[in-house]
Amino acid sequence: MTRLRFHWSMSAAGDPSRATRARAEVSGIPDLEAHVAFCRTAERAGLEYLLTAFGAHRPDAVVLATALGMATERIKFLVAVRSGLCSPTAFVQQINTISVLTGGRVGLNFVNGHSESEQRYYGDFLDHEERYTRTGEFLEVCEAFWRHDKPVNHSGRYYAVENGELGSTFVSPRRHRPELLIAGGSAPARELAIAHGDCWMRLPEPPAALEAAARPVLAAGKTVGLRHSIIGAKSRAEALEIAYALREGADRTTPDRQLERNFIARSDSTSFKALYDVSETTEWLTPVLWTGLVRSHGAPAIALVGSADDIAAALIDFKRAGVGQFILSGWPKAQSMQFFGEEVLPRVRRLDQRLAVA
Protein backbone atom coordinates (compact mmCIF):
# COMPACT_ATOMS: atom_id res chain seq x y z
CA MET A 1 0.00 0.00 0.00
CA THR A 2 1.43 3.36 -0.98
CA ARG A 3 1.71 6.26 1.45
CA LEU A 4 -1.01 8.86 1.48
CA ARG A 5 -0.15 12.01 -0.41
CA PHE A 6 -1.13 15.50 0.76
CA HIS A 7 -1.50 18.76 -1.12
CA TRP A 8 -2.88 22.17 -0.15
CA SER A 9 -5.04 24.74 -1.88
CA MET A 10 -3.52 28.16 -2.32
CA SER A 11 -6.46 30.47 -3.01
CA ALA A 12 -5.79 33.82 -4.59
CA ALA A 13 -6.48 35.79 -1.43
CA GLY A 14 -7.45 34.70 2.06
CA ASP A 15 -10.72 33.03 2.97
CA PRO A 16 -12.27 31.36 -0.10
CA SER A 17 -15.86 32.50 0.53
CA ARG A 18 -18.00 34.02 -2.19
CA ALA A 19 -17.76 37.36 -0.39
CA THR A 20 -13.98 37.31 -0.72
CA ARG A 21 -14.23 36.13 -4.30
CA ALA A 22 -16.44 39.10 -5.10
CA ARG A 23 -13.59 41.45 -4.22
CA ALA A 24 -11.75 41.00 -7.50
CA GLU A 25 -9.48 43.94 -6.80
CA VAL A 26 -8.05 41.84 -3.95
CA SER A 27 -8.34 38.26 -5.16
CA GLY A 28 -7.28 38.86 -8.75
CA ILE A 29 -3.93 40.45 -8.02
CA PRO A 30 -1.25 38.13 -6.61
CA ASP A 31 0.98 39.22 -3.75
CA LEU A 32 4.10 37.38 -4.88
CA GLU A 33 6.03 37.88 -1.64
CA ALA A 34 3.14 36.54 0.45
CA HIS A 35 2.63 33.62 -1.92
CA VAL A 36 6.32 32.66 -1.77
CA ALA A 37 6.17 32.76 2.04
CA PHE A 38 3.13 30.46 1.86
CA CYS A 39 5.10 28.10 -0.39
CA ARG A 40 7.92 27.99 2.18
CA THR A 41 5.42 27.09 4.90
CA ALA A 42 4.02 24.33 2.69
CA GLU A 43 7.49 22.92 2.13
CA ARG A 44 8.17 22.86 5.88
CA ALA A 45 4.79 21.20 6.47
CA GLY A 46 5.76 18.29 4.24
CA LEU A 47 3.19 18.91 1.51
CA GLU A 48 3.72 17.78 -2.07
CA TYR A 49 1.66 20.09 -4.31
CA LEU A 50 0.11 23.52 -3.94
CA LEU A 51 -3.04 23.98 -6.00
CA THR A 52 -3.21 27.15 -8.09
CA ALA A 53 -6.93 27.32 -8.76
CA PHE A 54 -8.77 28.58 -11.83
CA GLY A 55 -11.39 31.32 -11.85
CA ALA A 56 -12.17 34.67 -13.40
CA HIS A 57 -11.65 36.29 -9.99
CA ARG A 58 -8.14 34.80 -9.65
CA PRO A 59 -4.73 35.36 -11.24
CA ASP A 60 -3.95 33.10 -14.17
CA ALA A 61 -3.10 29.69 -12.69
CA VAL A 62 -0.36 28.86 -15.21
CA VAL A 63 1.44 32.17 -14.88
CA LEU A 64 1.21 32.15 -11.08
CA ALA A 65 2.57 28.59 -10.85
CA THR A 66 5.45 29.52 -13.14
CA ALA A 67 6.41 32.56 -11.07
CA LEU A 68 6.21 30.65 -7.79
CA GLY A 69 8.02 27.63 -9.20
CA MET A 70 10.98 29.80 -10.18
CA ALA A 71 11.05 31.35 -6.69
CA THR A 72 11.03 28.00 -4.84
CA GLU A 73 13.03 24.79 -4.87
CA ARG A 74 10.98 21.82 -3.62
CA ILE A 75 7.24 22.40 -3.55
CA LYS A 76 5.34 21.29 -6.65
CA PHE A 77 2.42 23.10 -8.24
CA LEU A 78 -0.91 21.61 -9.21
CA VAL A 79 -2.27 23.87 -11.93
CA ALA A 80 -6.06 23.92 -12.33
CA VAL A 81 -7.08 23.65 -15.99
CA ARG A 82 -10.32 24.07 -17.90
CA SER A 83 -10.14 22.65 -21.39
CA GLY A 84 -11.53 24.58 -24.33
CA LEU A 85 -9.99 27.92 -23.45
CA CYS A 86 -6.90 27.43 -25.61
CA SER A 87 -5.64 24.88 -28.13
CA PRO A 88 -4.12 21.69 -26.76
CA THR A 89 -0.92 22.44 -28.70
CA ALA A 90 -0.46 25.82 -27.04
CA PHE A 91 -1.35 24.32 -23.67
CA VAL A 92 1.23 21.52 -23.90
CA GLN A 93 3.81 24.10 -24.93
CA GLN A 94 3.01 26.13 -21.80
CA ILE A 95 3.19 23.16 -19.44
CA ASN A 96 6.37 21.82 -21.03
CA THR A 97 7.95 25.24 -20.53
CA ILE A 98 6.95 25.30 -16.84
CA SER A 99 8.50 21.86 -16.43
CA VAL A 100 11.80 23.12 -17.86
CA LEU A 101 11.82 26.22 -15.65
CA THR A 102 10.91 24.33 -12.46
CA GLY A 103 12.58 20.97 -12.92
CA GLY A 104 9.30 19.16 -13.56
CA ARG A 105 7.50 20.47 -10.46
CA VAL A 106 4.10 20.75 -12.10
CA GLY A 107 0.95 18.63 -12.17
CA LEU A 108 -2.51 19.31 -13.59
CA ASN A 109 -5.92 19.38 -11.94
CA PHE A 110 -8.52 19.26 -14.72
CA VAL A 111 -11.79 20.87 -13.69
CA ASN A 112 -14.90 20.99 -15.84
CA GLY A 113 -16.10 24.43 -14.79
CA HIS A 114 -18.92 25.01 -12.32
CA SER A 115 -20.84 27.80 -14.01
CA GLU A 116 -22.04 28.17 -17.58
CA SER A 117 -22.10 31.94 -17.15
CA GLU A 118 -18.41 32.06 -16.15
CA GLN A 119 -17.48 29.67 -18.98
CA ARG A 120 -19.03 32.18 -21.36
CA TYR A 121 -16.62 34.85 -20.10
CA TYR A 122 -14.03 32.82 -22.01
CA GLY A 123 -16.16 32.14 -25.07
CA ASP A 124 -17.13 28.61 -24.02
CA PHE A 125 -20.83 27.85 -24.62
CA LEU A 126 -20.87 24.07 -24.16
CA ASP A 127 -23.04 22.46 -21.51
CA HIS A 128 -21.78 20.47 -18.51
CA GLU A 129 -21.82 17.02 -20.14
CA GLU A 130 -20.30 18.14 -23.41
CA ARG A 131 -17.43 19.89 -21.62
CA TYR A 132 -16.35 16.50 -20.25
CA THR A 133 -16.48 15.01 -23.75
CA ARG A 134 -14.34 17.84 -25.07
CA THR A 135 -11.82 17.40 -22.26
CA GLY A 136 -11.38 13.77 -23.27
CA GLU A 137 -10.48 14.83 -26.80
CA PHE A 138 -8.27 17.63 -25.48
CA LEU A 139 -6.30 15.13 -23.43
CA GLU A 140 -5.96 12.76 -26.39
CA VAL A 141 -4.20 15.51 -28.32
CA CYS A 142 -2.08 16.51 -25.32
CA GLU A 143 -0.99 12.90 -24.78
CA ALA A 144 0.08 12.64 -28.42
CA PHE A 145 2.32 15.69 -27.99
CA TRP A 146 3.71 14.41 -24.69
CA ARG A 147 4.66 11.08 -26.30
CA HIS A 148 6.84 13.20 -28.60
CA ASP A 149 7.44 10.29 -30.95
CA LYS A 150 6.02 11.61 -34.24
CA PRO A 151 4.15 14.61 -35.69
CA VAL A 152 0.66 14.93 -34.24
CA ASN A 153 -2.32 14.66 -36.54
CA HIS A 154 -5.81 14.82 -35.14
CA SER A 155 -9.22 15.52 -36.65
CA GLY A 156 -12.00 15.39 -34.11
CA ARG A 157 -15.22 17.01 -33.02
CA TYR A 158 -13.55 19.87 -31.15
CA TYR A 159 -9.91 19.98 -32.30
CA ALA A 160 -7.91 19.59 -35.47
CA VAL A 161 -4.11 19.47 -35.61
CA GLU A 162 -2.04 18.92 -38.73
CA ASN A 163 1.56 17.66 -38.52
CA GLY A 164 1.94 19.20 -35.09
CA GLU A 165 5.44 19.45 -33.64
CA LEU A 166 6.83 21.19 -30.57
CA GLY A 167 10.44 21.92 -29.76
CA SER A 168 9.78 21.53 -26.05
CA THR A 169 9.29 18.29 -24.12
CA PHE A 170 7.99 17.66 -20.62
CA VAL A 171 10.96 17.55 -18.26
CA SER A 172 10.65 15.30 -15.23
CA PRO A 173 12.85 12.70 -13.53
CA ARG A 174 10.10 10.08 -13.64
CA ARG A 175 7.28 11.03 -16.03
CA HIS A 176 6.83 11.67 -19.74
CA ARG A 177 3.90 13.97 -18.96
CA PRO A 178 2.50 15.78 -15.90
CA GLU A 179 0.39 13.94 -13.35
CA LEU A 180 -3.30 14.36 -14.24
CA LEU A 181 -5.92 14.75 -11.52
CA ILE A 182 -9.46 14.81 -12.95
CA ALA A 183 -11.89 16.64 -10.67
CA GLY A 184 -15.66 16.16 -10.40
CA GLY A 185 -18.23 14.05 -8.64
CA SER A 186 -20.31 13.05 -11.65
CA ALA A 187 -20.16 9.80 -13.60
CA PRO A 188 -18.59 11.55 -16.64
CA ALA A 189 -15.80 12.90 -14.39
CA ARG A 190 -15.10 9.41 -13.07
CA GLU A 191 -15.07 7.92 -16.58
CA LEU A 192 -12.74 10.69 -17.77
CA ALA A 193 -10.36 9.92 -14.91
CA ILE A 194 -10.39 6.22 -15.80
CA ALA A 195 -9.78 6.92 -19.50
CA HIS A 196 -7.18 9.69 -19.31
CA GLY A 197 -6.18 10.59 -15.76
CA ASP A 198 -4.02 9.32 -12.95
CA CYS A 199 -6.44 10.27 -10.17
CA TRP A 200 -10.16 10.93 -9.75
CA MET A 201 -10.38 13.96 -7.46
CA ARG A 202 -13.76 14.53 -5.78
CA LEU A 203 -15.52 15.77 -2.65
CA PRO A 204 -15.77 13.45 0.36
CA GLU A 205 -18.59 11.20 1.50
CA PRO A 206 -18.70 8.73 4.39
CA PRO A 207 -16.11 5.98 3.78
CA ALA A 208 -18.62 3.25 2.90
CA ALA A 209 -20.12 5.34 0.08
CA LEU A 210 -16.66 6.35 -1.11
CA GLU A 211 -15.50 2.76 -1.24
CA ALA A 212 -18.30 1.80 -3.62
CA ALA A 213 -17.73 4.84 -5.86
CA ALA A 214 -13.96 4.29 -5.94
CA ARG A 215 -14.08 0.61 -6.90
CA PRO A 216 -14.10 0.99 -10.73
CA VAL A 217 -11.39 3.67 -10.59
CA LEU A 218 -9.09 1.49 -8.49
CA ALA A 219 -9.86 -1.52 -10.71
CA ALA A 220 -8.62 0.52 -13.68
CA GLY A 221 -5.31 1.11 -11.89
CA LYS A 222 -6.01 4.75 -11.10
CA THR A 223 -6.12 6.48 -7.71
CA VAL A 224 -8.84 8.41 -5.89
CA GLY A 225 -8.36 11.78 -4.18
CA LEU A 226 -10.48 14.02 -1.97
CA ARG A 227 -10.79 17.80 -1.85
CA HIS A 228 -11.87 19.16 1.54
CA SER A 229 -10.86 21.25 4.54
CA ILE A 230 -9.67 20.59 8.07
CA ILE A 231 -10.47 22.40 11.32
CA GLY A 232 -8.13 21.11 13.97
CA ALA A 233 -7.03 21.94 17.49
CA LYS A 234 -5.51 20.30 20.58
CA SER A 235 -8.88 18.82 21.52
CA ARG A 236 -12.15 18.10 19.73
CA ALA A 237 -13.93 20.60 21.97
CA GLU A 238 -11.51 23.33 20.93
CA ALA A 239 -11.88 22.41 17.26
CA LEU A 240 -15.67 22.58 17.56
CA GLU A 241 -15.40 26.05 19.08
CA ILE A 242 -13.35 27.18 16.08
CA ALA A 243 -15.77 25.57 13.62
CA TYR A 244 -18.89 27.03 15.19
CA ALA A 245 -17.26 30.46 15.45
CA LEU A 246 -16.53 30.36 11.72
CA ARG A 247 -20.14 29.40 11.02
CA GLU A 248 -21.53 32.09 13.32
CA GLY A 249 -19.31 34.66 11.63
CA ALA A 250 -20.75 33.62 8.28
CA ASP A 251 -24.28 33.75 9.70
CA ARG A 252 -23.68 37.36 10.76
CA THR A 253 -22.30 38.18 7.32
CA THR A 254 -25.43 37.56 5.29
CA PRO A 255 -23.77 38.33 1.92
CA ASP A 256 -21.67 35.15 2.30
CA ARG A 257 -24.72 32.90 2.47
CA GLN A 258 -26.65 34.83 -0.16
CA LEU A 259 -23.71 34.84 -2.56
CA GLU A 260 -23.27 31.08 -2.13
CA ARG A 261 -27.01 30.51 -2.62
CA ASN A 262 -26.91 32.59 -5.81
CA PHE A 263 -23.81 30.74 -6.98
CA ILE A 264 -25.45 27.33 -6.49
CA ALA A 265 -28.57 28.49 -8.33
CA ARG A 266 -26.43 29.35 -11.36
CA SER A 267 -23.98 26.46 -11.09
CA ASP A 268 -24.12 23.32 -13.23
CA SER A 269 -21.70 21.42 -11.00
CA THR A 270 -23.23 18.09 -9.99
CA SER A 271 -21.08 17.64 -6.89
CA PHE A 272 -21.35 21.23 -5.65
CA LYS A 273 -25.14 21.18 -5.92
CA ALA A 274 -25.45 17.76 -4.30
CA LEU A 275 -23.28 18.69 -1.32
CA TYR A 276 -25.07 22.01 -0.88
CA ASP A 277 -28.40 20.15 -0.72
CA VAL A 278 -27.00 17.67 1.80
CA SER A 279 -25.70 20.51 3.97
CA GLU A 280 -29.20 21.96 4.20
CA THR A 281 -30.39 18.90 6.13
CA THR A 282 -27.32 17.09 7.51
CA GLU A 283 -24.62 18.78 9.56
CA TRP A 284 -22.45 15.74 10.35
CA LEU A 285 -21.92 13.06 7.68
CA THR A 286 -19.69 11.16 10.13
CA PRO A 287 -18.65 12.07 13.69
CA VAL A 288 -15.82 14.18 12.19
CA LEU A 289 -17.01 15.16 8.67
CA TRP A 290 -18.87 18.48 8.97
CA THR A 291 -20.91 20.41 6.37
CA GLY A 292 -21.46 23.53 8.48
CA LEU A 293 -19.51 25.93 6.24
CA VAL A 294 -20.66 24.61 2.87
CA ARG A 295 -23.58 27.05 2.64
CA SER A 296 -21.34 30.07 3.20
CA HIS A 297 -17.85 29.07 2.05
CA GLY A 298 -18.58 26.62 -0.77
CA ALA A 299 -18.45 22.86 -1.26
CA PRO A 300 -14.68 22.43 -0.63
CA ALA A 301 -15.31 23.82 2.88
CA ILE A 302 -16.69 20.46 3.95
CA ALA A 303 -14.30 19.74 6.79
CA LEU A 304 -12.80 17.14 9.06
CA VAL A 305 -13.21 18.67 12.53
CA GLY A 306 -11.42 17.51 15.65
CA SER A 307 -8.11 16.93 17.37
CA ALA A 308 -5.02 15.89 15.45
CA ASP A 309 -5.75 12.29 16.44
CA ASP A 310 -9.37 12.59 15.21
CA ILE A 311 -8.32 14.01 11.84
CA ALA A 312 -5.49 11.53 11.34
CA ALA A 313 -7.80 8.59 12.09
CA ALA A 314 -10.41 9.94 9.66
CA LEU A 315 -7.80 10.27 6.90
CA ILE A 316 -6.77 6.66 7.45
CA ASP A 317 -10.44 5.62 7.30
CA PHE A 318 -10.59 7.32 3.89
CA LYS A 319 -7.49 5.38 2.85
CA ARG A 320 -9.17 2.12 3.82
CA ALA A 321 -12.00 3.16 1.49
CA GLY A 322 -9.54 3.51 -1.38
CA VAL A 323 -8.44 7.15 -1.20
CA GLY A 324 -4.79 7.84 -1.97
CA GLN A 325 -4.35 11.62 -1.91
CA PHE A 326 -5.91 14.82 -0.63
CA ILE A 327 -6.11 18.51 -1.53
CA LEU A 328 -6.70 20.26 1.78
CA SER A 329 -7.39 23.76 3.04
CA GLY A 330 -8.28 25.45 6.33
CA TRP A 331 -8.67 28.73 8.23
CA PRO A 332 -6.49 30.71 8.66
CA LYS A 333 -4.73 29.09 5.74
CA ALA A 334 -1.08 29.27 6.84
CA GLN A 335 -1.76 28.41 10.48
CA SER A 336 -4.02 25.53 9.52
CA MET A 337 -1.39 24.17 7.16
CA GLN A 338 1.25 24.46 9.88
CA PHE A 339 -1.00 22.59 12.34
CA PHE A 340 -1.48 19.86 9.76
CA GLY A 341 2.25 19.52 9.12
CA GLU A 342 3.29 19.55 12.78
CA GLU A 343 0.43 17.66 14.43
CA VAL A 344 -1.66 15.70 11.94
CA LEU A 345 0.85 14.48 9.35
CA PRO A 346 3.20 12.72 11.82
CA ARG A 347 0.20 10.88 13.26
CA VAL A 348 -1.00 9.91 9.78
CA ARG A 349 2.45 8.55 8.91
CA ARG A 350 2.52 6.40 12.05
CA LEU A 351 -0.97 5.04 11.37
CA ASP A 352 -0.10 4.58 7.70
CA GLN A 353 2.95 2.53 8.62
CA ARG A 354 0.91 0.31 10.93
CA LEU A 355 -1.64 -0.21 8.18
CA ALA A 356 1.09 -1.16 5.71
CA VAL A 357 2.50 -3.90 7.94
CA ALA A 358 -0.84 -5.16 9.26
N, C-alpha and C positions, 0 to 999 in steps of 0.2 A: 504494500500500500504506500503510495507516495505521500509526502508531507503536504499538509494544507498550505496553500499560497494566499498571501494577503496583500491587497492593494488599497489605496485610499483615493477618495474623490477630492479634487482640488477645484472647488467652484471659483467662479471669477471674482467674487467678492463676498466674503462673510457668510452669513446665514442664508441657505438656499431656499427661502420662502418666496412666494410670489411677490410679496411686498418689496423684498430686496431686488428681485428680478425686474420689477417695474422701474427701478432707478437706474436706467441704462447709462446715465452719466457716471455712475459709480461702477456698475458691474461690467460695462463694456470696455473699460480702459484698464489694462493690466498694470499693477504696481510691481515691476520686475524685481526690485530689491526685496519686497515682502514675499513674493513668490519663491525666490531663491532661498530665503530663510526657511520657508515652509518645506522646500525640498530637502534642506539639510536636516530638519527635524524628522522628516520621513525616512531618510537614510539611517539616522540614529535609532529610529523605532524599529528598524528591521523590515520595512515594507519593500515590496518588489516594484510595483508600478504606481505612478500617480496618474489618475484619469484627468485629461483635459477635455472637458465636456463641450458639446456642440449646442449652440443656440444663438438666435439673432441678438439676444441681450448680452452675449459674451464676446470676448476676443476670439479671433480665429484660432481653432484648436491646433491646427498644423503649425502655424507660425509661432504660437506660444510654446508648444512642445519643443520646437527647434531652438528657440532662444534659451529656454531653461535647460535643455540638453547640453548646450554649449557652455553653460555656466556651472554645470555640475559634473560629477565623475562616476557615480554609481547608480543612482536612482534611474529607473526606466520610466518611460512615458507611454500611457495608453491613450491613444488619440481617438476621440469619438468621431465617427464618420457617418454621413448620410449619403448614400449613393444617389446618382442622378443630378448632382450639382456641378459636376465637371466630368470630363471624359476619363475613362479608366486609364488611358495612356498617360495623360497629364498627372493623374493621381499617383500612379506607380512611380513616375519620375520624381514627384515630391517626396514620397515615402523612402525611395531609394536614397535620395539626397540626404534626408534626415539620418538614415542609417549610417551613411558615410561620415557625417559631421559628429555623430554621437557614439560611434562604435557599435551600432546595432541596437541601441537602447530605445527601441520603439516597438509597440504593439498596437493593434487596432481593435476598437470596440465599435462594431457596426450597429447602428441604431436606425430604426425604420422611420423615425419622426413621429411625434405625438399629436400633431395639429395640422390639419389640412390648410388652415389659414396661414400658419407660419411657413409651411412648405411653399406656398404660393409667393411668399416674399422672394424666393429664389427661382421662381419660374417653374416650379414643379406642381403639376395639376393632377397627378395620379392619385387614386384612392389607396387606402391602407393595404389591401390585399395585393394590388398590382405593384406597389412599391417593393414588397418582398420578392415578387417575381423578377422585377428589374434588378434587384440586388444580386440575385443568383446569377444573372447574366453578366453583371458588372464584375463579379468575382471570377467568373470563368475567364474573362479577358485579362483581368489582373494576374491570375495564376499563369496564364500563357506567357505573359511578360516576365514573371518572376522565374519561370523555368529557364528562360534565357537561352533556349537551345536552337531556335530558328525564328525567322520573321513571323510575326503574328498576323494571321488573317482571320477575320470574324465577320459574319453577316447574320445579325439576329434581329429580334423585334425592337430592341432599344439602342443597340450599338452596332457600328460597322467600322472595322479597321482593316486597312489594306497594307500588307507588307510592313507591318509596324516593327520598328527597331528602336531601342534605347541604348545610349552609351553607358548608362548607369546600371549597376546591379545592386541587389539588396546585400548589405554587408552585415554579417553576423557570424559569431564563432560556431554556431550550431544549426542555423536555419537558412533555408534558401529563400524564405519569405517571412514577413512578420507574423507573429501569433495573432490569430483571428478569434475574437470573442464576439459572438452574435447575440444581441440583446433582444428580449421580447418574451412575453408570456404566452403568446398565441401559438396554435399548431403550426402556422407557416413559419414562425420564428424558429421553432424547434426543428422543423424539417430543413430549414436553411442551414442551421448549425450542423446537422448531421451530414448534409451534402457538401458544405464548403468550409465549415469552421473548425476550430479546435475546441471551442467551449460554447455551451449554451448558457448565456448569462440572463438571469431572471430575478424576479422578486421572490421573497421567501413565503413559504407556507409551513404548517406543521410537518415534522419529518415524515410521517406516514404518507401524506399526500405527495410530498416531494419525491419520495422513493418511487412511487408509481409513475410519476411524470418523467423521472430521470431514466427509467429503465431502458427505453429504446435508444437514448443518447449514449448511455454507457455501453450498450450492446454494439453500437456502431464504432466503438473505440474512441469516442469523444468524452470530454469532461463537462461537468455542470458547475456553474458558479452562481453566487447570490449577490445581489446588490441591496444593502440595507445599512442601517445606522446602529450605533451602540450608545448607551447612556450608562456609564459605569461609575462606581464609587467604592469606598472601602467596605460598605455594607449594602445589602439590598434596600434597607430602609432609607439610607442616604441617597441611593440612586433613584428611588421612587420620589423623594423630595425634589430632586433635580428635574425629573421627568414631568411631574405635575406642575412645577413652577414654569417650565417651558410651555406647557399646555395652557395654563392660566394666563401667561403673558400673551399668547396668541388669542385667547378668548377676549382679552381686553383690547386687542388690536383688531377690530372687526374687519379692516381691509384685507388682512391675511386670509381669513376664512372666506370672505366674499370673492377675493381674487382666485383662490383655489377652486371654489364652486364654479365660477365662470370658466376657468380653465378646463375643468372636467366636462362641462357642458359642451365645450367646443372641441374637445380632444377626441381623436379616433383611436387612442391607445387602448387595446383590450385589457392589458394588465393594470394600467393606471385606473381605468374605470372600475374594474372588478374589485381592486383593493379599496378604492374610495367607498364603494358600496358596502363592503365588509366592515369598514371602519365606522360606518353609521350605526351599526348594530352590535358589533363585537369589539370590545376593547383589548382583550387578551386572547390571542390565538393559541398560546401555550402559557405556562406560568411565567415565562420570560420574554415572549414575543408580543410587543405592544404596538397598537395602531393609533395611539392617542394623538400623534402629531400629523397623521396623514392628511387630515382635513384642513390643516393650515400650512403645512410645510411641504406637502407633496408625497407621492407614493414611496420614494426612496427613504423617507423619514420613518418608515416602519422600523422599529428598533428592538434590539435585545437590551433589556433593562435589568441591572442587578450588580452584584459584586463581581470582582474579577473571576472568582471561582464559578459563579453562576454563568457568566458570559462564556468562559472557556468551555464549560460542560455543554452549553447549548451549541457551540460551534462544533464540538466533537459529535454531538447528536446529529447535526447536519451532515457531517462526514459519513457517519454510519448510513445515512439515507442516500449517499452517493455524491455529495457535494465535494468539490476539490479546491475551489478558490472563491475569494470574496472581494468585492469592492465595498469598502466601508466608509462611513463618515460619522460625524458627531458634533457636539456643541460644547464649548467653543472648539473650533476645528483643531487648532494646534494642540491645545491642552488635552482634548479627547484622544488625539493620535498618540500623544506622549503617554497617557494612561494606558492605552492599548499596548504600546511597545514595552513599557516597563512592568506592567502588572498582568495583562491578559496573555500576551504572546508567550512568555515563559511557561505559563500554566498550560497553554494549548500544546506547546512542544513536549512537555512532560506527558500529558495525556495521550498525545499522538504517538509517542514512543511506546507507551504501554499497549496501545491498540495494535501497533505494528508487530509486537512480539507475542501478543495474546494468541 
